[in-house]
Amino acid sequence: MATTTYDVAIVGAGIVGLATAYALSQRWPALRLVVLEKEDEVACHQTGHNSGVIHSGIYYKPGSLKARLCLEGVRKLEAFCDAYGIPYCRIGKVIVATCEEALSRLDDLFERGVANGVPGLRKIGPEALREIEPYAAGLRAIHSPNTGIVDYTQVAYKLCALLHARGVVVRTTSQVTAVRTVSQGGDHLRISIANGDEVVARRLINCAGLHSDAVARMMGLQPDVRIVPFRGEYYFVKESRHYLVRGLIYPVPDPAFPFLGVHFTRTIHGEVEAGPNAVFAFAREGYSMGRVNLDDLAGVFAFSGFRKVARKWWRTGAFEIYRSLSKSAFVKSLQALVPEITGDDVVRGGAGVRAQAISADGQLVDDFHFMETPQSLHVLNAPSPAATASLAIGEYIAARAESTFL
């Protein structure tokens, strides 16, 4: 049987990969598209372990891709959910300054949100905070009433169903192991699959998340960043204490880190999550402390950028590990936001792994980051708010692909 030659192969069936295929199929319905996913189902990693927050866009540097695509993504995501009956809720968020040191950062964050055009933002004092979140403690806060929640796995499943209806091939259990260029009436890519199969495509878009830099290296490229996995662990608040949290309660983040600090999140399914922390993971898919991949570790430790980060922030990293191992330390961090929460009120929940890109000079890459060749486009950093922005990111990638190789 003759092998089908696809116009574009997309590696990774998380929400960004699926949204990219969706955007391409809308722009060019005749394109032959295949999405390759190594797991048995789509949305198994960062998408499936997401807290479900629809971010408003307050955190991101004005003018950055994150800021622009987040706001655009919110509109597109809500319209998509409305069109296909996917539940979501604008539950609202408060970002709370719990100490004097955080007040100036809170003001800076508010100005950033205003500059980004985030709707409905307002600064509030302790009395207004208690009206919104009666059990939260803080000197001042920002209220973002339009911040929402959704189940991103449901969004991914709907995208997958729509892709199937459009004739896009979504192949699960198809781990990419090698990519090589061959001449076949013009340059084509032969993509080797772990089961011994092979896929031929004219072009490749890499949305492999935790493995995105590895896929780029399969093509002989030398990405200017390395993916370093950070595990985020959650607790669940017991149902009898759900009344302590009405919506979303966040601390003022440290601007030196692309992480938001432990916080409280109501989910679209009625649960209340507390977390996550940010612990260096010992494997790209290190969802537990005991999950270790020696090849992943060797690659990270050999990377000069990670060693620079480790030297600079080792105290912070050590505290995150301590807080991971100590429930009392975790709860103490939560009590800064909701003093009445106790260790008896929470039970350990799940964990996710964030694919964080680090540059060779030791910087935690904050914005979305891409690499292009005449035959490929690689998404090398797409952390939060990638799920919120996914439909906008998909259209952005489709436009870049058009200018590069379509």
C-alpha positions in Angstrom: 0.0 0.0 0.0 1.4 3.4 -0.9 2.3 5.7 2.0 0.2 8.8 2.3 2.3 12.0 2.1 0.9 14.7 4.3 1.4 18.4 3.8 2.0 19.0 7.5 2.7 16.7 10.4 2.0 18.2 13.9 3.9 16.5 16.7 1.9 16.5 20.0 -1.8 16.3 20.6 -2.0 18.6 23.6 -4.3 21.6 23.3 -1.8 23.7 21.4 -1.1 21.0 18.8 -4.8 20.4 18.3 -5.6 24.1 18.1 -2.8 24.5 15.5 -4.3 21.7 13.4 -7.7 23.3 13.9 -6.5 26.7 12.6 -4.6 25.1 9.7 -7.7 23.1 8.7 -9.8 26.3 8.8 -7.4 28.3 6.7 -6.6 25.6 4.1 -9.3 22.8 4.1 -7.5 20.9 1.4 -4.3 20.5 3.4 -3.5 16.9 4.3 -2.8 17.1 8.0 -1.7 14.5 10.6 -1.3 14.9 14.3 1.1 12.5 16.0 0.6 11.8 19.7 2.7 9.3 21.7 0.1 8.6 24.3 -3.1 6.5 24.0 -5.3 9.6 24.2 -5.0 13.3 23.4 -4.4 15.9 26.2 -2.6 13.5 28.5 0.2 15.8 29.8 0.1 19.6 30.4 -3.4 20.0 29.1 -4.8 17.1 31.1 -3.1 18.3 34.3 -4.1 21.9 34.0 -5.9 23.7 36.8 -8.6 24.9 34.4 -8.1 28.7 34.9 -9.0 31.0 32.0 -6.4 33.6 32.7 -7.4 37.3 32.1 -4.0 38.5 30.9 -3.0 40.6 34.0 0.4 39.0 34.6 2.2 39.4 31.3 4.6 42.1 30.1 2.7 44.6 27.9 3.5 44.0 24.2 4.5 40.4 24.8 3.0 37.5 22.8 1.7 36.2 26.1 -0.3 39.4 26.8 -1.6 39.7 23.2 -2.5 36.1 22.7 -4.0 35.6 26.1 -6.6 38.4 25.7 -7.4 37.2 22.2 -7.4 33.6 23.4 -10.0 34.3 26.1 -12.5 35.7 23.5 -11.9 32.8 21.2 -12.1 30.2 23.9 -15.3 31.5 25.4 -16.9 31.7 21.9 -15.7 28.1 21.2 -17.3 26.9 24.5 -20.5 28.8 23.7 -20.7 27.2 20.3 -20.2 23.7 21.4 -21.8 23.6 24.8 -18.7 23.3 26.9 -19.3 24.6 30.5 -17.2 27.5 31.7 -17.7 30.1 34.4 -16.4 33.6 35.0 -15.9 33.0 38.6 -13.5 35.9 39.4 -10.1 36.1 41.0 -8.5 38.1 43.8 -4.7 38.7 43.8 -3.8 39.5 47.4 -0.9 41.4 48.9 -0.4 39.7 52.3 2.5 41.9 53.5 3.9 45.4 53.0 6.7 44.1 50.7 4.1 43.0 48.2 2.2 46.2 47.9 4.4 47.9 45.3 4.4 44.7 43.3 0.6 44.7 43.5 0.5 48.2 42.1 2.9 47.3 39.3 0.7 44.3 38.5 -2.4 46.4 38.3 -0.7 48.8 35.9 0.4 45.9 33.8 -3.1 44.6 33.6 -4.5 48.0 32.7 -1.9 48.4 30.0 -2.9 44.9 28.6 -6.5 45.9 28.4 -7.8 43.4 30.9 -11.5 44.3 31.5 -13.0 45.0 34.9 -9.8 45.2 37.0 -10.0 47.2 40.2 -7.9 47.7 43.3 -9.7 46.8 46.6 -9.0 47.2 50.3 -9.6 44.7 53.1 -13.3 45.4 53.4 -14.1 44.8 49.7 -11.8 41.8 49.8 -13.9 40.3 52.6 -17.1 40.9 50.7 -15.7 38.9 47.7 -13.7 36.3 49.7 -14.8 36.4 53.3 -12.0 34.1 54.6 -9.1 35.7 52.6 -6.6 37.9 54.4 -4.7 40.7 52.9 -3.7 44.4 53.0 -4.9 45.1 49.5 -5.9 43.1 46.5 -6.7 43.3 42.8 -10.1 42.0 41.8 -10.4 40.4 38.3 -14.1 39.6 37.9 -13.8 38.1 34.5 -11.2 35.4 35.2 -12.9 32.1 34.5 -12.6 28.3 34.8 -13.1 25.5 32.3 -12.1 21.9 31.7 -9.4 22.1 29.1 -9.5 18.3 28.5 -13.1 18.8 27.2 -12.0 21.6 24.9 -9.2 19.3 23.6 -11.6 16.4 23.0 -14.0 18.7 21.1 -11.1 20.0 19.0 -10.1 16.4 18.2 -13.7 15.5 17.2 -13.9 18.5 14.9 -10.6 17.6 13.3 -11.8 14.1 12.6 -14.9 15.5 11.0 -12.7 17.6 8.7 -10.6 14.6 7.7 -7.5 15.4 9.8 -5.8 12.3 11.0 -5.1 12.2 14.7 -2.8 9.3 15.5 -2.4 8.2 19.1 0.2 5.7 20.2 2.6 7.3 17.7 5.7 8.4 19.4 8.2 10.1 17.1 11.6 8.7 17.4 13.5 10.2 14.5 13.0 12.8 11.7 15.1 12.9 8.6 15.0 14.8 5.3 14.9 12.9 2.1 14.6 13.9 -1.6 11.3 12.6 -3.0 10.4 14.9 -5.8 11.4 17.7 -3.5 12.5 17.5 0.1 10.2 15.5 2.4 10.5 14.5 6.0 10.4 10.9 7.0 9.2 10.6 10.5 9.9 7.4 12.3 7.3 6.1 14.8 8.2 3.9 17.8 6.1 1.0 16.6 8.2 0.8 13.4 5.8 2.7 11.2 6.8 5.8 9.3 5.0 9.0 8.3 6.0 11.2 5.3 5.3 14.9 5.4 6.4 18.0 3.5 6.5 20.1 6.7 6.5 19.6 10.4 5.2 21.7 13.3 6.5 20.7 16.7 4.0 21.1 19.6 5.5 18.4 21.7 5.6 20.4 25.0 7.8 18.6 27.5 9.7 17.0 24.6 9.7 19.9 22.1 13.5 20.5 22.3 14.2 16.8 21.9 12.1 16.7 18.7 14.0 19.8 17.4 17.2 18.0 18.0 16.0 14.9 16.1 16.0 17.2 13.0 19.7 18.1 13.6 18.8 21.5 15.1 20.4 23.1 18.1 17.7 25.0 20.0 18.8 28.0 22.0 16.8 26.8 25.0 16.4 23.6 26.9 13.1 22.3 28.4 13.5 21.7 32.1 10.5 20.1 33.9 9.0 21.5 37.0 6.4 19.6 38.9 3.4 21.4 40.4 1.7 19.5 43.2 -1.8 20.1 44.5 -3.9 19.5 47.5 -7.7 19.2 47.5 -9.7 21.1 50.1 -12.2 18.8 51.7 -15.8 19.4 50.7 -16.8 20.4 54.2 -14.4 23.4 53.9 -15.2 24.5 50.4 -17.0 27.5 51.8 -13.6 29.0 52.6 -13.0 29.7 48.9 -15.6 31.3 46.7 -13.5 31.8 43.5 -9.8 32.1 42.9 -7.4 33.4 45.5 -3.8 34.1 44.4 -0.8 35.8 46.0 1.2 38.5 44.4 3.8 36.6 42.3 7.5 37.1 42.5 8.4 38.9 39.2 11.7 37.0 39.1 9.9 33.7 38.4 7.3 32.6 35.8 5.4 30.8 38.5 2.4 32.3 40.3 2.9 30.9 43.8 0.6 28.5 45.7 -3.1 29.6 45.5 -6.7 28.4 45.8 -8.7 27.4 42.7 -12.3 26.4 42.3 -12.7 24.0 39.4 -15.5 23.7 36.9 -16.3 20.3 38.5 -16.9 21.8 42.0 -13.6 20.9 43.6 -11.3 23.3 45.4 -7.6 22.9 44.7 -4.7 24.3 46.7 -1.3 24.7 45.0 0.8 24.2 43.0 4.3 24.5 44.2 7.2 24.4 41.6 9.6 21.6 42.2 12.4 20.5 39.8 11.2 17.2 38.4 13.6 14.3 37.9 12.0 13.3 34.6 10.2 15.2 31.8 7.1 13.3 32.9 8.0 13.4 36.6 4.6 13.5 38.1 5.9 12.1 41.4 9.1 12.5 43.4 9.9 8.8 42.7 9.7 9.2 38.9 13.3 9.4 37.7 14.7 9.3 34.1 18.5 9.3 34.1 18.7 10.4 30.5 16.5 13.4 31.2 18.5 14.3 34.3 21.9 13.9 32.4 20.7 16.2 29.7 19.5 18.9 32.1 22.6 18.8 34.3 24.8 19.0 31.2 23.1 22.2 30.1 25.0 25.3 31.2 21.8 27.4 31.4 20.3 25.1 34.1 23.5 25.1 36.1 23.4 28.9 36.1 19.8 28.9 37.3 20.6 26.3 40.0 23.5 28.3 41.3 21.4 31.5 41.5 18.2 30.1 42.9 19.3 27.0 44.9 17.8 28.3 48.1 14.4 28.8 46.5 14.7 25.3 44.9 15.6 23.8 48.2 12.5 25.4 49.9 10.2 24.1 47.1 11.5 20.5 47.7 11.0 21.0 51.5 7.5 22.3 50.9 6.8 19.3 48.6 7.8 16.9 51.4 6.3 18.8 54.3 2.5 19.1 54.4 2.8 21.6 57.3 5.1 23.8 55.2 2.6 23.7 52.3 -0.3 24.5 54.6 1.6 27.4 56.1 2.0 29.0 52.7 -1.8 28.5 52.1 -2.5 30.1 55.5 -1.0 33.4 54.3 -4.0 33.7 52.0 -6.7 31.9 54.0 -5.7 31.8 57.7 -8.4 29.4 58.7 -7.2 26.6 56.5 -5.5 23.7 58.4 -3.7 20.5 57.7 -6.9 18.6 58.5 -8.8 20.5 55.7 -6.6 19.3 52.8 -5.6 16.0 51.2 -3.0 15.4 48.6 -4.2 15.6 45.1 -2.5 15.3 41.7 0.4 16.9 40.1 1.3 18.4 36.7 4.6 19.0 35.0 5.4 22.4 33.5 7.7 22.5 30.4 9.9 25.4 31.3 12.4 26.6 28.7 15.7 27.9 30.0 18.2 29.8 27.9 21.9 29.2 27.7 22.6 32.3 29.7 20.5 31.0 32.6 17.3 32.9 32.1 13.8 31.3 32.7 12.2 32.1 29.4 9.0 34.0 30.1 7.3 34.5 26.8 6.2 32.0 24.1 9.3 31.0 22.1 9.6 29.6 18.6 12.3 28.3 16.2 11.8 28.1 12.4 13.5 26.4 9.5 12.3 26.2 5.8 10.6 22.8 6.6 9.6 23.1 10.3 8.3 25.3 13.0 9.0 24.5 16.7 7.1 25.7 19.7 9.8 25.6 22.3 8.1 27.5 25.2 4.4 27.5 25.7 3.7 27.6 29.4 0.7 29.2 31.1 -1.4 30.9 29.7 -1.0 28.5 26.7 -4.2 26.7 27.4 -6.2 29.9 27.8 -4.5 31.3 24.6 -4.5 28.0 22.7 -7.0 29.0 19.9 -5.2 32.3 19.4 -1.8 30.5 19.5 -3.0 28.0 16.9 -4.0 30.9 14.6 -0.6 32.6 15.3 1.3 29.4 14.4 -0.8 28.9 11.3 0.0 32.4 10.1 3.7 31.9 10.8 3.6 28.6 9.0 2.1 30.4 6.0 4.8 32.9 5.8 7.5 30.3 6.4 6.7 27.2 4.3 3.1 26.9 3.2 
